[in-house]
């Protein structure tokens, strides 16, 4: 049995997103591409969609390294040929954030004027994704962008179906400043015979 040098990255690999720190270091593929000198608010690595049994020591195991700062984010993306694309994105360039999940498959989409960045993840890491979304939203607030003044609904609990009420309640645990601005009431479909 070969008891050679252990690969710490391989040993820690799983479907979860990890925060980069002393214990979980930057994946080797990304080191030469990361040039930021400021300490990020959040620094994460997003794993490839590879089963643990199909991974091996020395393999490039991560698709993304994401650094969140006050007014922008830096995304390093591993391409299929193991080259790396570096993107610096001011929060004001992000027009829409969509976080969708279906059982264990999550997809975070960042819509910008000319492209959409889609990051697939396992929903066991939902807390880290929500933390990232909240930092981006706070970045909007600290950036000079057009804002609209709305009056939030004071009580909407009796106007929403329980599913949507619970989703809003969950979102408020991540950011208590989220308010409901409008509600479209449920409309039953009419049956028509042809």
TORKOL-4160 file (C-alpha; in steps of 0.2 Angstrom, whole numbers, padded with zeros to 4 digits, m for minus):
194
<pt num="1" X="0000" Y="0000" Z="0000"/>
<pt num="2" X="0007" Y="0017" Z="m0005"/>
<pt num="3" X="0006" Y="0029" Z="0010"/>
<pt num="4" X="0012" Y="0044" Z="0000"/>
<pt num="5" X="0008" Y="0063" Z="0003"/>
<pt num="6" X="m0010" Y="0066" Z="0007"/>
<pt num="7" X="m0020" Y="0078" Z="m0004"/>
<pt num="8" X="m0029" Y="0089" Z="0008"/>
<pt num="9" X="m0041" Y="0096" Z="m0005"/>
<pt num="10" X="m0046" Y="0079" Z="m0011"/>
<pt num="11" X="m0048" Y="0073" Z="0007"/>
<pt num="12" X="m0060" Y="0088" Z="0010"/>
<pt num="13" X="m0070" Y="0087" Z="m0006"/>
<pt num="14" X="m0088" Y="0084" Z="m0007"/>
<pt num="15" X="m0104" Y="0092" Z="m0014"/>
<pt num="16" X="m0103" Y="0107" Z="m0002"/>
<pt num="17" X="m0097" Y="0124" Z="m0005"/>
<pt num="18" X="m0082" Y="0128" Z="0006"/>
<pt num="19" X="m0076" Y="0145" Z="0013"/>
<pt num="20" X="m0058" Y="0148" Z="0008"/>
<pt num="21" X="m0047" Y="0150" Z="0024"/>
<pt num="22" X="m0032" Y="0142" Z="0032"/>
<pt num="23" X="m0040" Y="0125" Z="0033"/>
<pt num="24" X="m0048" Y="0125" Z="0016"/>
<pt num="25" X="m0036" Y="0134" Z="0004"/>
<pt num="26" X="m0037" Y="0141" Z="m0013"/>
<pt num="27" X="m0038" Y="0127" Z="m0026"/>
<pt num="28" X="m0021" Y="0126" Z="m0035"/>
<pt num="29" X="m0028" Y="0129" Z="m0052"/>
<pt num="30" X="m0034" Y="0147" Z="m0047"/>
<pt num="31" X="m0019" Y="0153" Z="m0037"/>
<pt num="32" X="m0010" Y="0161" Z="m0052"/>
<pt num="33" X="m0026" Y="0170" Z="m0058"/>
<pt num="34" X="m0032" Y="0178" Z="m0041"/>
<pt num="35" X="m0024" Y="0195" Z="m0040"/>
<pt num="36" X="m0035" Y="0204" Z="m0027"/>
<pt num="37" X="m0025" Y="0211" Z="m0012"/>
<pt num="38" X="m0040" Y="0216" Z="m0001"/>
<pt num="39" X="m0048" Y="0203" Z="0011"/>
<pt num="40" X="m0065" Y="0198" Z="0004"/>
<pt num="41" X="m0081" Y="0199" Z="0014"/>
<pt num="42" X="m0084" Y="0181" Z="0008"/>
<pt num="43" X="m0072" Y="0170" Z="m0001"/>
<pt num="44" X="m0078" Y="0153" Z="m0007"/>
<pt num="45" X="m0075" Y="0138" Z="m0019"/>
<pt num="46" X="m0089" Y="0129" Z="m0028"/>
<pt num="47" X="m0086" Y="0111" Z="m0032"/>
<pt num="48" X="m0088" Y="0103" Z="m0048"/>
<pt num="49" X="m0103" Y="0091" Z="m0051"/>
<pt num="50" X="m0092" Y="0076" Z="m0049"/>
<pt num="51" X="m0096" Y="0061" Z="m0038"/>
<pt num="52" X="m0084" Y="0058" Z="m0024"/>
<pt num="53" X="m0080" Y="0040" Z="m0031"/>
<pt num="54" X="m0075" Y="0048" Z="m0048"/>
<pt num="55" X="m0063" Y="0061" Z="m0040"/>
<pt num="56" X="m0045" Y="0057" Z="m0038"/>
<pt num="57" X="m0030" Y="0066" Z="m0029"/>
<pt num="58" X="m0023" Y="0079" Z="m0040"/>
<pt num="59" X="m0039" Y="0082" Z="m0050"/>
<pt num="60" X="m0046" Y="0100" Z="m0052"/>
<pt num="61" X="m0061" Y="0098" Z="m0041"/>
<pt num="62" X="m0068" Y="0116" Z="m0041"/>
<pt num="63" X="m0077" Y="0125" Z="m0055"/>
<pt num="64" X="m0078" Y="0142" Z="m0046"/>
<pt num="65" X="m0068" Y="0153" Z="m0034"/>
<pt num="66" X="m0079" Y="0168" Z="m0029"/>
<pt num="67" X="m0073" Y="0183" Z="m0019"/>
<pt num="68" X="m0086" Y="0195" Z="m0012"/>
<pt num="69" X="m0081" Y="0213" Z="m0009"/>
<pt num="70" X="m0090" Y="0229" Z="m0004"/>
<pt num="71" X="m0094" Y="0235" Z="m0021"/>
<pt num="72" X="m0089" Y="0221" Z="m0033"/>
<pt num="73" X="m0086" Y="0202" Z="m0034"/>
<pt num="74" X="m0073" Y="0193" Z="m0043"/>
<pt num="75" X="m0077" Y="0176" Z="m0051"/>
<pt num="76" X="m0064" Y="0164" Z="m0057"/>
<pt num="77" X="m0072" Y="0150" Z="m0068"/>
<pt num="78" X="m0064" Y="0134" Z="m0073"/>
<pt num="79" X="m0067" Y="0130" Z="m0091"/>
<pt num="80" X="m0068" Y="0113" Z="m0098"/>
<pt num="81" X="m0050" Y="0114" Z="m0104"/>
<pt num="82" X="m0044" Y="0119" Z="m0086"/>
<pt num="83" X="m0041" Y="0136" Z="m0091"/>
<pt num="84" X="m0048" Y="0150" Z="m0080"/>
<pt num="85" X="m0059" Y="0165" Z="m0084"/>
<pt num="86" X="m0058" Y="0179" Z="m0072"/>
<pt num="87" X="m0073" Y="0191" Z="m0071"/>
<pt num="88" X="m0074" Y="0207" Z="m0060"/>
<pt num="89" X="m0092" Y="0212" Z="m0058"/>
<pt num="90" X="m0098" Y="0228" Z="m0050"/>
<pt num="91" X="m0114" Y="0225" Z="m0041"/>
<pt num="92" X="m0122" Y="0239" Z="m0052"/>
<pt num="93" X="m0120" Y="0228" Z="m0067"/>
<pt num="94" X="m0131" Y="0214" Z="m0060"/>
<pt num="95" X="m0149" Y="0217" Z="m0066"/>
<pt num="96" X="m0157" Y="0202" Z="m0058"/>
<pt num="97" X="m0152" Y="0188" Z="m0046"/>
<pt num="98" X="m0161" Y="0171" Z="m0047"/>
<pt num="99" X="m0158" Y="0157" Z="m0035"/>
<pt num="100" X="m0168" Y="0142" Z="m0039"/>
<pt num="101" X="m0168" Y="0125" Z="m0031"/>
<pt num="102" X="m0176" Y="0108" Z="m0034"/>
<pt num="103" X="m0172" Y="0095" Z="m0021"/>
<pt num="104" X="m0153" Y="0095" Z="m0020"/>
<pt num="105" X="m0149" Y="0104" Z="m0036"/>
<pt num="106" X="m0147" Y="0123" Z="m0034"/>
<pt num="107" X="m0144" Y="0136" Z="m0048"/>
<pt num="108" X="m0139" Y="0154" Z="m0044"/>
<pt num="109" X="m0140" Y="0165" Z="m0060"/>
<pt num="110" X="m0133" Y="0182" Z="m0061"/>
<pt num="111" X="m0141" Y="0192" Z="m0075"/>
<pt num="112" X="m0131" Y="0206" Z="m0083"/>
<pt num="113" X="m0134" Y="0217" Z="m0098"/>
<pt num="114" X="m0124" Y="0206" Z="m0110"/>
<pt num="115" X="m0122" Y="0189" Z="m0101"/>
<pt num="116" X="m0129" Y="0178" Z="m0088"/>
<pt num="117" X="m0118" Y="0168" Z="m0076"/>
<pt num="118" X="m0125" Y="0152" Z="m0070"/>
<pt num="119" X="m0118" Y="0143" Z="m0055"/>
<pt num="120" X="m0124" Y="0126" Z="m0051"/>
<pt num="121" X="m0123" Y="0120" Z="m0033"/>
<pt num="122" X="m0129" Y="0107" Z="m0021"/>
<pt num="123" X="m0142" Y="0114" Z="m0009"/>
<pt num="124" X="m0133" Y="0108" Z="0006"/>
<pt num="125" X="m0124" Y="0124" Z="0004"/>
<pt num="126" X="m0139" Y="0135" Z="0003"/>
<pt num="127" X="m0134" Y="0146" Z="0018"/>
<pt num="128" X="m0118" Y="0151" Z="0010"/>
<pt num="129" X="m0127" Y="0155" Z="m0006"/>
<pt num="130" X="m0139" Y="0166" Z="0003"/>
<pt num="131" X="m0125" Y="0174" Z="0013"/>
<pt num="132" X="m0117" Y="0179" Z="m0004"/>
<pt num="133" X="m0134" Y="0185" Z="m0011"/>
<pt num="134" X="m0136" Y="0196" Z="0004"/>
<pt num="135" X="m0118" Y="0204" Z="0002"/>
<pt num="136" X="m0123" Y="0207" Z="m0016"/>
<pt num="137" X="m0139" Y="0216" Z="m0011"/>
<pt num="138" X="m0129" Y="0226" Z="0002"/>
<pt num="139" X="m0117" Y="0231" Z="m0012"/>
<pt num="140" X="m0132" Y="0238" Z="m0022"/>
<pt num="141" X="m0137" Y="0249" Z="m0007"/>
<pt num="142" X="m0119" Y="0256" Z="m0005"/>
<pt num="143" X="m0118" Y="0259" Z="m0024"/>
<pt num="144" X="m0125" Y="0275" Z="m0033"/>
<pt num="145" X="m0139" Y="0267" Z="m0042"/>
<pt num="146" X="m0157" Y="0273" Z="m0046"/>
<pt num="147" X="m0169" Y="0269" Z="m0032"/>
<pt num="148" X="m0188" Y="0269" Z="m0031"/>
<pt num="149" X="m0198" Y="0273" Z="m0016"/>
<pt num="150" X="m0212" Y="0261" Z="m0012"/>
<pt num="151" X="m0223" Y="0258" Z="0003"/>
<pt num="152" X="m0221" Y="0240" Z="0009"/>
<pt num="153" X="m0237" Y="0231" Z="0013"/>
<pt num="154" X="m0240" Y="0231" Z="0032"/>
<pt num="155" X="m0249" Y="0214" Z="0033"/>
<pt num="156" X="m0250" Y="0202" Z="0019"/>
<pt num="157" X="m0251" Y="0186" Z="0029"/>
<pt num="158" X="m0270" Y="0183" Z="0025"/>
<pt num="159" X="m0267" Y="0187" Z="0006"/>
<pt num="160" X="m0254" Y="0174" Z="0002"/>
<pt num="161" X="m0255" Y="0155" Z="0001"/>
<pt num="162" X="m0245" Y="0146" Z="0015"/>
<pt num="163" X="m0231" Y="0141" Z="0003"/>
<pt num="164" X="m0227" Y="0159" Z="m0002"/>
<pt num="165" X="m0230" Y="0165" Z="0016"/>
<pt num="166" X="m0217" Y="0153" Z="0022"/>
<pt num="167" X="m0204" Y="0157" Z="0008"/>
<pt num="168" X="m0205" Y="0175" Z="0012"/>
<pt num="169" X="m0203" Y="0171" Z="0031"/>
<pt num="170" X="m0188" Y="0161" Z="0027"/>
<pt num="171" X="m0181" Y="0175" Z="0016"/>
<pt num="172" X="m0183" Y="0187" Z="0031"/>
<pt num="173" X="m0172" Y="0176" Z="0042"/>
<pt num="174" X="m0158" Y="0179" Z="0030"/>
<pt num="175" X="m0162" Y="0198" Z="0028"/>
<pt num="176" X="m0175" Y="0206" Z="0039"/>
<pt num="177" X="m0176" Y="0221" Z="0028"/>
<pt num="178" X="m0185" Y="0212" Z="0014"/>
<pt num="179" X="m0202" Y="0219" Z="0012"/>
<pt num="180" X="m0217" Y="0215" Z="0001"/>
<pt num="181" X="m0222" Y="0228" Z="m0011"/>
<pt num="182" X="m0236" Y="0220" Z="m0020"/>
<pt num="183" X="m0246" Y="0204" Z="m0022"/>
<pt num="184" X="m0255" Y="0197" Z="m0036"/>
<pt num="185" X="m0270" Y="0187" Z="m0030"/>
<pt num="186" X="m0273" Y="0170" Z="m0034"/>
<pt num="187" X="m0284" Y="0167" Z="m0049"/>
<pt num="188" X="m0292" Y="0151" Z="m0052"/>
<pt num="189" X="m0292" Y="0144" Z="m0070"/>
<pt num="190" X="m0308" Y="0143" Z="m0079"/>
<pt num="191" X="m0313" Y="0127" Z="m0087"/>
<pt num="192" X="m0319" Y="0129" Z="m0105"/>
<pt num="193" X="m0326" Y="0116" Z="m0117"/>
<pt num="194" X="m0320" Y="0116" Z="m0135"/>
